[in-house]
Amino acid sequence: MKYKLFFIVLMLGQCYCFGQTKREVEYKISPSELPQGIETLLSPFTEDAKRIRYYQEIDGDKKSYEAKFKKGRLRYSVEFDESGSLEDVEFIIRETDIPNESWLNIVRYLEQNFLKFTVKKIQQQYPVENKAPSKTLTEAFQNLILPYINYEFIVSAKKQKGYEQFEILFNSDGQFLSMRKSISSKYNHVLY
């Protein structure tokens, strides 16, 4: 009986750990493989975009679609759910693009939670949040700093057992929202 309880607790702990890990895989697809309506929604915003590519992402049980392109000097990523509904718009930014107080809050969080860290990538994120998808797209392409935006950080950080990669989400004030361990897709061929 004692061993059964130990085994159950051990299995639940492993399930919790795997639930916190991002194992995302992207596959390049053609525009014809996208759910209906995605190209129509994006077309006014991608007229002068370069290098437009479409991907299907699989992250555990979640399946989504993503359009990636360069417009002006920014690299955009527009994500849709499996049915073709807009989820969020992201683009890569630098630390100087984040308001000072928000940046200080983010750095404070990272310093308190990791022995060492290196910021690999920062993205400014515009989630849909009960708005019309076209309004979210318009606000994102105008690069507006709004109270509902998020900052997504990809961080290589050292904890007790060495370096790991994390995806950490902060709100516009630099307050922590969520974190999950991220396994780089370039290592997928090694994992079983």
C-alpha positions in Angstrom: 0.0 0.0 0.0 2.8 2.4 0.9 4.5 1.7 -2.4 1.3 2.3 -4.4 0.9 5.7 -2.8 4.5 6.6 -3.5 4.1 5.5 -7.1 1.0 7.6 -7.6 2.6 10.7 -6.0 5.7 10.2 -8.3 3.5 9.9 -11.4 1.5 13.0 -10.6 4.7 15.0 -10.0 6.0 13.9 -13.4 2.7 14.9 -15.1 2.9 18.4 -13.5 6.5 18.8 -14.7 5.6 17.8 -18.3 2.7 20.2 -18.2 5.1 23.1 -17.6 7.3 22.3 -20.6 7.0 23.8 -24.0 7.7 21.2 -26.7 6.7 23.1 -29.8 7.3 21.9 -33.3 6.7 24.0 -36.4 6.1 22.7 -39.9 6.2 25.0 -42.9 3.0 24.8 -44.9 1.5 26.3 -48.1 -1.2 29.1 -47.9 -3.7 26.6 -49.3 -3.3 24.5 -46.1 -4.4 27.4 -43.8 -8.0 27.5 -42.3 -10.3 29.6 -44.4 -10.3 33.3 -43.6 -6.7 33.7 -42.4 -5.3 35.1 -45.7 -8.2 37.4 -46.1 -7.8 38.8 -42.6 -4.0 39.3 -43.0 -4.0 40.6 -46.6 -4.5 44.4 -45.7 -1.5 44.1 -43.3 0.9 42.1 -45.4 0.7 44.2 -48.7 4.3 45.4 -48.4 5.6 42.6 -46.2 8.6 40.5 -47.2 9.4 36.8 -46.7 5.8 35.7 -45.8 5.8 32.1 -44.5 3.1 30.0 -43.0 3.6 27.3 -40.3 1.5 24.8 -38.5 2.6 24.5 -34.8 2.0 21.5 -32.6 2.6 22.1 -28.9 1.5 19.0 -27.0 -2.2 18.6 -27.8 -2.6 22.2 -29.1 -2.5 22.8 -32.8 -2.2 26.3 -34.3 -1.2 28.2 -37.4 1.3 31.0 -37.6 2.2 33.6 -40.3 5.7 35.0 -40.1 7.0 37.9 -42.1 9.1 41.0 -42.1 7.4 44.4 -42.5 9.5 47.5 -42.3 12.2 46.7 -39.8 10.1 44.4 -37.6 9.7 40.6 -37.7 6.1 39.7 -37.1 4.4 36.5 -35.9 0.6 36.3 -36.2 -0.8 33.2 -34.5 -4.2 31.6 -35.1 -6.0 28.7 -33.4 -6.9 25.5 -35.2 -10.2 26.9 -36.4 -8.5 30.1 -37.8 -9.4 32.6 -35.1 -6.7 35.1 -34.2 -4.9 34.4 -30.9 -2.2 37.1 -30.8 0.3 39.2 -32.8 4.0 39.4 -31.8 7.0 41.1 -33.0 10.7 41.1 -31.9 11.9 44.1 -30.0 15.0 45.2 -28.0 15.2 46.0 -24.3 15.3 49.8 -25.2 11.8 49.4 -26.6 10.4 48.5 -23.2 9.5 51.4 -20.8 12.1 51.8 -18.1 9.9 51.0 -15.1 8.6 47.8 -16.8 12.2 46.8 -17.7 13.4 47.3 -14.2 10.5 45.1 -12.9 11.4 42.3 -15.4 15.1 42.4 -14.5 14.3 42.3 -10.8 12.1 39.2 -11.3 14.9 37.5 -13.4 17.6 38.3 -10.8 15.5 37.0 -8.0 14.6 33.7 -9.7 17.8 32.7 -11.5 21.4 32.5 -10.5 22.5 33.8 -14.0 20.5 34.6 -17.1 20.8 35.6 -20.7 17.9 37.1 -22.6 17.8 35.4 -26.0 14.7 37.1 -27.5 12.1 39.6 -26.5 8.7 39.9 -28.3 6.0 42.4 -27.8 2.6 40.5 -27.7 -0.9 41.8 -28.5 -3.4 39.2 -27.4 -7.0 39.4 -28.8 -8.8 39.8 -25.5 -12.5 40.2 -26.5 -11.8 42.6 -29.4 -12.3 42.3 -33.1 -9.3 40.6 -34.7 -8.9 43.5 -37.1 -8.6 46.0 -34.2 -5.9 43.9 -32.6 -4.0 43.6 -35.9 -4.3 47.4 -36.4 -3.0 48.2 -32.9 -0.1 45.8 -33.3 1.0 47.1 -36.7 0.8 50.7 -35.3 3.2 49.5 -32.6 1.1 51.1 -29.8 2.2 50.7 -26.2 -1.2 49.7 -24.6 -2.0 48.6 -21.1 -3.0 45.1 -22.3 0.2 44.1 -24.2 2.6 41.5 -22.9 6.3 40.9 -23.2 7.4 37.4 -24.0 11.0 36.6 -23.1 13.1 33.6 -24.2 15.7 33.3 -21.5 18.6 30.9 -21.0 18.9 30.8 -17.2 20.9 29.0 -14.6 19.2 27.3 -11.7 20.7 24.8 -9.3 21.3 22.1 -12.0 22.7 24.1 -14.8 21.3 26.2 -17.7 17.8 25.7 -19.1 15.7 27.7 -21.6 12.5 29.3 -20.4 9.6 31.2 -22.1 8.5 33.9 -19.6 5.5 36.2 -20.0 5.2 39.6 -18.4 2.4 42.2 -18.6 3.0 45.8 -19.8 4.0 46.9 -16.3 6.7 44.2 -16.1 4.8 42.0 -13.7 5.3 38.2 -14.0 2.4 36.3 -15.7 3.6 32.8 -16.5 6.7 30.7 -17.2 7.4 27.4 -18.8 10.5 25.5 -19.7 11.2 25.5 -23.4 13.0 22.9 -25.4 14.6 24.3 -28.5 13.3 22.8 -31.7 16.8 22.3 -33.0 17.2 19.5 -30.5 14.0 17.6 -31.5 16.0 15.0 -33.5 17.8 14.0 -30.2 14.7 13.7 -28.1 12.6 10.5 -28.0 
